[in-house]
Amino acid sequence: MSEQSLAGWAASVAGASIVFICLGLLVLFGAVFASAGDYQFFRFSFFWLCLAWFAVYVASIYALITLPGKGRQRRLASWGFATVVHAAIVIYFAFVQGFGSGAFILFGPETIAALLSLAGFTKATRAGA
C-alpha cells in the first residue's frame, strides 16, 4: 500500500470518527450560543479544551490530506503528528478516563487512524527522498 493511499484511508477514518463529530458539534453549539448573545458557554474550561483538541484534530486530518507530493521531512512530520494525536485520544480515554481496553473498541476509528499513521510513518522513514 502506498503512502498516498495510507494517508487517504487514515484521513477518511479520522473524519468519520465520533470524536471529530462530537468536537465539531461542541464548537457549533458555542457559535450558536454566541450568536444568540449567551456567552456563559465560554466560561467552561471544558469548551476551550475541546476547541483546542478540535483544532489539533483538524490539523492532523489536513496534514494527511495534503501529504502527497511533499518532501520527506514534511511527510515524516505529518505522519508523526497524526500518530501522536490519534493515539493520544485513545490513550487518554483508556487510562485517564478509565475505559481500559474498551477505549480501543469504542474509539476504533482513532485506533485505526493511529495504526495507519504509524504504518505511513514507517513507510516514509524507510523511503528515500
C-alpha positions as CSV (number, residue, x, y, z in Angstrom):
1,M,0.0,0.0,0.0
2,S,1.4,3.4,-0.9
3,E,1.8,6.4,1.4
4,Q,-0.8,8.2,-0.6
5,S,-3.4,5.5,-0.1
6,L,-2.5,5.2,3.6
7,A,-3.0,8.9,4.0
8,G,-6.3,8.8,2.3
9,W,-7.6,5.9,4.4
10,A,-6.3,7.5,7.7
11,A,-7.9,10.8,6.9
12,S,-11.2,9.2,5.9
13,V,-11.3,7.1,9.0
14,A,-10.4,10.1,11.2
15,G,-13.0,12.3,9.5
16,A,-15.7,9.7,10.2
17,S,-14.8,9.3,13.8
18,I,-17.3,10.1,16.6
19,V,-14.6,12.2,18.3
20,F,-14.4,14.5,15.3
21,I,-18.2,14.8,15.1
22,C,-18.7,15.5,18.8
23,L,-15.9,18.1,18.9
24,G,-17.4,19.8,15.8
25,L,-20.8,19.8,17.4
26,L,-19.5,21.4,20.6
27,V,-17.8,24.1,18.5
28,L,-21.0,24.6,16.6
29,F,-23.0,24.9,19.8
30,G,-20.6,27.5,21.1
31,A,-21.1,29.5,17.9
32,V,-24.9,29.3,18.2
33,F,-24.8,30.4,21.8
34,A,-22.5,33.3,21.0
35,S,-24.7,34.4,18.1
36,A,-27.7,34.4,20.5
37,G,-25.8,36.6,22.9
38,D,-25.3,33.9,25.5
39,Y,-21.7,33.8,26.5
40,Q,-21.9,31.6,29.6
41,F,-20.9,28.7,27.5
42,F,-17.4,30.1,27.1
43,R,-16.8,30.2,30.8
44,F,-16.3,26.5,30.9
45,S,-12.7,25.4,30.6
46,F,-14.0,22.2,29.0
47,F,-15.2,24.2,26.0
48,W,-11.8,25.7,25.5
49,L,-10.1,22.3,25.9
50,C,-12.4,20.8,23.3
51,L,-11.9,23.7,21.0
52,A,-8.1,23.2,21.2
53,W,-8.5,19.5,20.6
54,F,-10.8,20.2,17.6
55,A,-8.1,22.5,16.1
56,V,-5.4,19.9,16.6
57,Y,-7.7,17.2,15.2
58,V,-8.5,19.2,12.1
59,A,-4.8,20.0,11.7
60,S,-3.9,16.3,11.8
61,I,-6.5,15.5,9.1
62,Y,-5.3,18.4,7.0
63,A,-1.7,17.2,7.3
64,L,-2.7,13.8,6.0
65,I,-4.8,15.1,3.2
66,T,-2.1,17.4,1.9
67,L,0.6,14.8,2.2
68,P,1.0,13.6,-1.4
69,G,3.9,15.4,-3.3
70,K,5.5,16.8,-0.2
71,G,9.2,16.3,0.8
72,R,10.4,13.5,3.1
73,Q,10.7,15.7,6.2
74,R,7.2,17.1,5.8
75,R,5.8,13.6,5.3
76,L,7.6,12.4,8.4
77,A,6.3,15.3,10.5
78,S,2.7,14.8,9.2
79,W,2.7,11.1,9.9
80,G,4.3,11.6,13.3
81,F,1.8,14.3,14.2
82,A,-1.2,12.3,13.1
83,T,0.1,9.2,15.0
84,V,0.6,11.1,18.2
85,V,-2.8,12.9,18.0
86,H,-4.9,9.8,17.4
87,A,-3.0,7.6,19.8
88,A,-3.2,10.3,22.5
89,I,-7.0,10.3,22.3
90,V,-7.3,6.6,22.7
91,I,-4.7,6.5,25.5
92,Y,-6.4,9.4,27.3
93,F,-9.7,7.6,27.4
94,A,-8.1,4.2,28.2
95,F,-6.0,5.3,31.2
96,V,-7.2,8.8,32.4
97,Q,-10.9,8.2,32.0
98,G,-10.7,4.6,33.0
99,F,-12.2,2.9,29.9
100,G,-9.3,0.4,29.8
101,S,-9.2,-1.8,26.8
102,G,-12.7,-0.8,25.9
103,A,-11.3,2.5,24.6
104,F,-9.7,0.6,21.7
105,I,-13.1,-0.7,20.7
106,L,-15.1,2.4,21.4
107,F,-12.6,4.6,19.7
108,G,-12.0,2.1,16.9
109,P,-11.6,4.8,14.2
110,E,-9.0,6.5,16.3
111,T,-7.1,3.3,16.8
112,I,-7.2,2.5,13.1
113,A,-6.1,6.0,12.2
114,A,-3.2,5.8,14.7
115,L,-2.1,2.4,13.3
116,L,-2.4,3.6,9.6
117,S,-0.5,6.8,10.6
118,L,2.2,4.6,12.2
119,A,2.4,2.5,9.1
120,G,2.7,5.6,7.0
121,F,5.4,6.9,9.3
122,T,7.3,3.7,9.0
123,K,7.0,3.7,5.2
124,A,8.2,7.3,5.0
125,T,11.1,6.5,7.3
126,R,12.3,3.7,5.0
127,A,11.7,5.7,1.8
128,G,14.3,7.8,0.3
129,A,14.0,11.5,-0.6
